[in-house]
Amino acid sequence: MIATFLALIVKEQKPNFAFLLIVFTGAAIFLFLVDQIYQIIAMIQKLAANARVNVVYVETILKIIGIAYIAEFAAQITKDAGQGAIASKIELGGKILILAMAIPILTVMIETIIRLIPG
């Protein structure tokens, strides 16, 4: 919150510095959370191993989640810079990457459902 107030004050005089302050704050928050993210990933992998779920599917889901967070972070920074059109393209690119990575999982799910349906 302090960075937000500082950015609002500095923005009137030096908009470039305000933008850099916002980017730096976002990066600092992300770096602060890296350890917690690692612990969550380790816990999900442990649960998947205990449930005997194929590791490839878990890794793909984690990659999809990572793409979603990175695309959202990049889009927000781009919006803060006043480039809303570019931000929407970043969001679209993230969604397309997520869809492309989800296709193998969706295929397995559909095949499983088809096998369960009595024919």
C-alpha positions in Angstrom: 0.0 0.0 0.0 2.9 2.3 0.7 4.2 1.9 -2.8 0.7 2.7 -4.2 0.6 6.0 -2.2 4.2 6.8 -3.3 3.3 6.1 -6.9 0.3 8.4 -6.8 2.4 11.2 -5.3 5.3 10.7 -7.7 3.1 10.2 -10.7 2.3 13.9 -10.9 5.9 15.0 -11.1 7.7 12.0 -12.6 5.3 9.4 -14.2 8.3 7.3 -15.4 9.5 6.9 -11.8 6.0 6.0 -10.7 5.8 3.3 -13.2 9.2 1.9 -12.3 8.2 1.9 -8.6 5.0 -0.1 -9.5 7.0 -2.6 -11.5 9.7 -3.0 -8.8 7.0 -3.5 -6.1 5.3 -6.1 -8.2 8.6 -7.9 -8.7 9.5 -7.7 -5.0 6.1 -9.2 -4.0 6.6 -12.0 -6.5 10.1 -12.8 -5.2 8.8 -12.7 -1.7 6.2 -15.3 -2.6 8.5 -17.7 -4.5 9.2 -19.8 -1.5 5.4 -20.2 -0.8 4.8 -21.1 -4.4 7.6 -23.8 -4.2 5.9 -25.3 -1.1 2.5 -25.4 -2.8 4.0 -27.1 -5.9 5.8 -29.7 -3.7 2.6 -30.4 -1.9 0.6 -30.9 -5.1 3.3 -33.2 -6.5 3.2 -35.2 -3.3 -0.5 -35.5 -3.4 -0.4 -36.6 -7.0 2.2 -39.2 -6.2 0.1 -40.6 -3.4 -3.0 -40.7 -5.6 -0.9 -42.4 -8.4 -1.7 -39.7 -10.9 0.5 -39.5 -13.9 3.2 -36.8 -13.3 2.9 -35.5 -16.8 -0.7 -34.3 -16.1 0.3 -32.6 -12.9 3.2 -30.9 -14.5 1.0 -29.7 -17.3 -1.6 -28.3 -14.9 1.1 -26.5 -13.0 2.5 -25.0 -16.2 -1.0 -23.9 -17.2 -1.4 -22.2 -13.8 2.0 -20.5 -14.2 1.1 -19.2 -17.6 -2.1 -17.8 -16.3 -0.3 -15.9 -13.5 2.5 -14.7 -15.7 0.1 -13.5 -18.4 -2.1 -11.7 -15.8 1.0 -10.1 -14.2 2.3 -8.9 -17.6 -1.1 -7.6 -18.6 -1.5 -5.6 -15.4 1.9 -4.0 -15.8 1.1 -3.2 -19.4 -2.2 -1.6 -18.3 -0.4 0.4 -15.7 1.9 1.7 -18.4 -1.2 2.9 -20.3 -1.1 0.3 -23.0 -4.5 -1.4 -22.7 -4.5 -2.7 -26.3 -1.2 -4.5 -25.8 -2.5 -5.8 -22.4 -5.5 -7.4 -24.0 -3.2 -9.1 -26.6 -1.1 -10.5 -23.8 -4.2 -11.9 -22.1 -5.3 -13.4 -25.4 -1.9 -15.0 -26.0 -2.0 -16.5 -22.5 -5.4 -18.0 -23.1 -4.3 -19.5 -26.3 -1.2 -21.0 -24.7 -3.4 -22.4 -21.9 -5.8 -24.0 -24.4 -3.0 -25.5 -26.4 -1.4 -27.0 -23.3 -4.8 -28.3 -22.0 -5.6 -30.3 -25.2 -3.8 -33.5 -24.2 -5.6 -33.5 -20.8 -8.9 -32.8 -22.4 -8.3 -35.7 -24.9 -7.6 -38.2 -22.1 -10.7 -37.0 -20.2 -12.9 -37.4 -23.2 -11.5 -40.9 -24.0 -12.0 -41.9 -20.4 -15.6 -40.7 -20.4 -16.3 -42.5 -23.7 -14.9 -45.8 -22.3 -17.2 -45.5 -19.2 -20.3 -45.0 -21.3 -21.9 -48.4 -22.1 -21.9 -49.0 -25.8 
